[in-house]
Amino acid sequence: MATTMTSYGLNSTVIEEEDDEGFSDGLKAVMGILLGTMIVVDVCGNLLTIAAFWRDKQLRIVQNYYIFNLAVADCLVGIVSLPFYVHYTIEYYTWTFGRPFCTFWLVVDYTICAESSLMIILISYDRFLLVSQGAQYNVKQTPIKAKVLIGISWFLAFILYTPWLVFYNFGQPSVVEDMDCDTEFVYDSTVTLITAIIEFGVPVILVSFFNIRVYLSIHERTKNMISKQSNLAVISGKVDQSKPDEQIQRKLSRDRKAAKSLAILVVVYFVCWSPYTLMTIIKAICDSCVNEDIYEASNFLLWLNSSLNPFLYALMSSRFRENFRKILCFWKRNKVGDVRRISVQTKMMTEQTRAS
């Protein structure tokens, strides 16, 4: 998310002199390569998820609608949020696209980042329902219901920040410098704290709760299965229980994998979002307490979550992985075919030239 919080007027003379110098050409090149790579991974990874969802009807189940929408939001981060902010950062935090476009860009950026966060909640909630409702899940949870929830989430993501971004300090002199792109509530600690709790604190609590409940539910089912198999073995008088033991081991193995996957999801989300959220709150209270370059890096760490989501969510599904391979292999075959056709055409043109 792009709250830059640069305030040149409040900085010391030494800082102002450093600002005028900017980044060296070598550092700009390195930053451009690294951040450009992040954009490519973000867009390509999420486009693969979107393409796989549309090409394979078997993927169009309730839980995958949320993954599809998450991919759409994250792809927009790579298309809209990152390119302009990369340019802004490389130019040493100088916005050259005008204030009206800055406001529009902030609204879009905050909306899609909030939507990405809300989708992570919905995905975790859906997994909780899948485990807790059992056979009733497919009856109670339908694609239409998923689409309605997705629509509501986009509305909530839009209204969470847009009123503050557009109307805060309306009609009053701007607190943002002319060549900067920032929110008008950048130094309002109350608004910053409220939005941080809503966008980060609440999702972390809910995602952790749902994922812990999923693991505990799976673990409880495994214990019940062990108990039932033991009782059946005693009643039937069977001595050889090797087959049930193998089934139990497979169940326990799946439990461990599920627990590991769920833990990774929560940890990655927390690691990517917490530095930005914490420093945003600190800067709203004390502008000089956080190094500007470190703060800007936390913005990119937050956006990095959008690049990682295709691997964290889509790649956990064997069906998605299979579609990724098919799409990439199809693209590779077409590319090789194009090269061969060009080679043949070039050879034919050369032979015709010699003949003439």
C-alpha positions, 0 to 999 in steps of 0.5 A, spaced: 500 500 500 502 506 498 502 511 503 509 515 502 509 520 508 514 524 505 514 531 508 520 535 506 518 541 509 519 538 516 526 535 515 532 538 517 537 542 512 541 536 512 536 531 509 534 536 504 541 536 501 541 529 501 534 529 497 536 533 492 542 528 490 537 522 490 540 515 488 546 514 484 545 511 477 548 504 479 543 504 485 537 506 480 539 500 475 539 495 481 532 497 484 529 497 477 531 490 476 529 488 483 522 491 483 521 490 475 522 482 477 517 483 482 512 486 478 513 481 472 513 475 477 506 478 480 503 479 474 505 473 470 504 468 477 497 471 478 495 471 470 497 464 470 492 463 476 486 466 472 488 463 466 487 456 469 481 458 473 478 459 466 480 454 462 479 448 467 471 447 469 473 443 474 477 448 478 470 453 478 468 450 485 466 455 491 473 455 494 477 457 487 472 463 486 476 466 492 483 464 489 481 467 482 478 474 485 485 474 490 489 473 483 485 479 480 486 483 486 494 481 486 494 482 478 492 489 479 497 491 484 502 489 479 499 493 473 497 499 477 500 500 484 507 497 483 509 501 476 507 508 478 510 507 485 517 504 482 518 510 478 516 514 484 521 511 488 527 511 483 526 518 482 527 519 490 520 520 492 518 525 487 511 524 484 511 527 476 504 525 474 500 530 478 495 531 484 489 529 481 492 522 478 495 521 485 488 521 488 485 516 483 491 512 484 491 512 491 484 510 491 485 504 486 491 502 490 488 502 497 482 498 494 485 493 491 490 492 497 484 492 502 481 487 497 487 482 497 487 482 505 479 481 505 480 475 500 485 472 505 480 472 510 474 469 506 479 463 503 480 462 510 473 462 512 471 458 506 476 452 509 473 453 516 466 451 513 469 446 508 472 442 514 466 444 519 460 443 515 462 436 512 457 433 507 453 439 508 458 444 505 456 443 497 449 444 499 450 451 503 456 454 499 454 455 492 458 459 487 452 464 487 453 465 494 461 466 493 460 471 488 455 475 492 461 475 498 466 477 493 462 483 491 460 485 498 468 485 499 470 489 493 464 494 496 467 494 503 474 495 500 472 501 496 469 504 502 474 503 507 479 508 505 476 512 499 472 517 503 478 519 507 482 519 501 477 524 497 474 528 502 479 528 508 481 535 509 477 537 503 477 545 502 483 546 506 490 547 504 494 540 503 499 538 508 502 534 502 508 537 498 506 538 490 511 533 488 509 528 493 503 523 493 501 522 499 494 521 503 491 528 507 491 524 513 498 522 513 499 525 520 492 523 523 494 518 528 487 516 530 485 515 522 491 511 521 490 507 527 483 505 526 485 503 518 491 499 521 486 495 526 481 494 520 485 492 515 491 488 518 489 487 526 482 484 524 484 480 518 490 477 522 486 475 528 480 472 523 485 468 519 489 465 525 482 463 528 480 460 522 486 456 520 487 454 527 480 451 528 481 448 521 487 444 524 484 442 530 478 440 527 482 435 522 486 433 528 480 431 532 477 427 526 483 423 526 483 422 533 476 419 532 478 415 527 483 412 531 478 411 536 473 407 532 478 403 529 481 401 535 474 399 538 472 395 531 479 391 532 477 389 539 470 387 537 472 383 531 478 380 535 483 382 529 490 382 531 493 384 525 491 392 524 497 393 519 492 396 514 488 401 519 495 403 522 497 405 514 491 409 514 492 412 520 499 414 518 496 417 512 491 421 515 496 424 520 501 425 514 495 430 511 494 433 518 502 435 518 501 438 511 495 442 512 498 445 519 504 446 515 501 450 509 496 454 514 502 456 518 505 458 512 499 462 510 499 466 516 506 467 517 507 470 510 501 475 511 504 477 518 511 478 515 509 482 509 504 486 512 506 488 519 512 492 518 508 497 514 503 497 518 507 498 525 511 504 521 505 507 518 502 508 525 509 510 528 510 515 523 503 518 524 505 520 531 512 521 530 514 523 523 522 523 524 522 516 528 522 512 522 527 512 516 524 514 510 528 509 505 526 503 510 519 505 510 519 505 503 522 498 503 516 496 507 511 498 502 514 493 497 514 488 502 507 489 503 506 488 495 511 482 495 505 478 498 501 479 492 507 476 488 507 470 493 500 469 493 499 465 487 505 460 490 501 460 497 494 458 494 494 456 487 500 452 487 497 448 493 492 445 489 495 439 484 489 441 479 492 448 479 499 446 478 497 441 472 494 447 469 500 451 470 504 446 466 499 445 461 499 453 459 507 453 460 508 447 455 503 450 450 506 457 450 513 453 450 511 449 444 508 455 440 514 459 441 518 453 439 514 453 433 514 460 431 522 460 431 522 454 427 517 457 422 521 463 421 527 459 420 524 455 415 521 462 411 528 465 412 531 458 409 526 459 403 527 466 402 535 465 401 534 459 396 529 463 392 534 469 392 540 464 390 536 461 384 534 468 382 
